[in-house]
């Protein structure tokens, strides 16, 4: 089994100790499925003060991360890692929106290198000549790229074979197949008068599967109907949607 390596280039490596030391990512690392390495680009600054930022040409507020420490850091990571199938990503609010499909795609690589921006931004030459793609987790601005990088690592890790306890767990997540997932229930069966649907305790696995698919479609139709426009729907899905529309809207 191949160990997927994810490198994070960040000025604040200590931010990753907590998230990567618990839960699924911790188990994936201990099992040898995932390797995470955090590199500080300050270690690659070649002046005596280890400067990684400077004022922007043309004036303006804030500081801009210099290109040379980032290039040197990434080039050293590539040289030492020995991986061939890799992708270099910049965490940036102006990047493409990170999605479940992107997580599945990134999970196919042997190595990911995530660059975390900070200050006012990163020298544009990094984006033009070093990274393969810029990613954003939404239309808002954060202090740095560390939190988005953590989200990307978590989402990608879930897609790696052997990371989750059950092989079907990731496939049942919301957005895996373009739809929201179905509701979940556990014990007690009766809580404050709210009952678990009878079908889930019927033992009829075919009916349970149909119910779950219908509930997934229902949740998507009612909460995120935009997702149905791009989802791949089977004939049974169309039939279930017709039933849902009849039940909800009378036609």
C-alpha positions, 0 to 999 in steps of 0.5 A: 500500500502506498503512503500518500505524503502531504507537505505543508509549507507554513510560517506557523508549523505549530498550528498543525500539531493539534489537528494532525495529532487526533482522530482520523488523521492521527490513525491514518498516519499511525497506519502508514497510509498518510504522511504529513510534513510541515516545512517553515519557509523561513528556514530557506530564507538566505539572508541573516535575518531570515526575512520572508516578506517585504513591502509591495512594489508600487506601494500599498498596505501590508507585506507580501511573502517573498518568492525565493524562500517558497521556491527553495522550500518546495524544491528541497521538498521535491528533491528529498521526497522522491515522489513522482506523481505530485501536485503543488497547491496554493491556499488562496481566496482567489483560487478555485473552490474546494469541493468533494470532487476535488478531494477525490481527485487529489487523493489519487496523487502520491504527494501534495504540497500545500502552500499557506499564504500569509500577510497581504499575499504572495508574490505572483511569481509563485502562483505563475511559476511554482504552483499547479493550482490555487484552491479556496475554501470559500468567498471570504478572507482568512489570516492565512492559508493554514486553516484551509490547508487543514481542511484540504488534508482532512477531506483528502485523507478520508478518501484514502483506502483504509483510512475510514473504519468502513469501506462505504463510509466515505461513499455515504458522505454528503457530496460524494455522489453530488447529493446530500446524505440521508439522515442517521439514527442510533439508540435509543429508538424512542427519545422523548417521543421521537421515533426512529423510522420503522423501516430502519429496524425492519431488517429489509436491507433492500427497502432500507437502501431505497429509503436512504436514497430517497431521503438523500434526494429529498434532503438535496431537493429541499436544502440544496436543489442546485446540486441536482442540476449536476448530479448523475441520476439513475432512472430510480432516482428520477422515480423517487424524485417524482414521489418526493415532489408529489409528497411535498408539493402535490405534483 
